[in-house]
Amino acid sequence: MKATQKPPTTAPVTPADLLRMAALYLRRHGWHQGTYYNALFPADHPTPPACAAGAIGIACAGHRVEHFSQLDGDTLADYLAALAAFVDYLDDFAPVFHIDEDGYLLDEHTSPYSWNDDPARTAEQVVTALEAAADEWDRLHVQGGENR
């Protein structure tokens, strides 16, 4: 870096940061099942109740996102990294196995969508899982305050 360049003043946003932002969003604006956002709120409502994936999308984009394909390149990469960290956590700590009628495993990864939409799921479980996934990401990727 040259002496005339200003050093960066902010740290990069990590998947853990985005998962914590998603958890905070759900605490403040409510949780939803079945779709990204509660359809009782109009499309132009900035803060509808959201599912876990919808809240991660809002944390990444800063606004409501109907589908991850609407995100630009960098934001999409952040979204996919945060969602992957959440799936990794669910795989390790709250696995959901889908077995076909012949007894074969259909999917080796827990779907955050079906996990969120389980009729027995509660808002507190979703918020807690997002926060725990963030803690797990930090445990695996951060050492002494620095990213590994």
Disulfide bonds with the S-S distance in Angstrom:
none
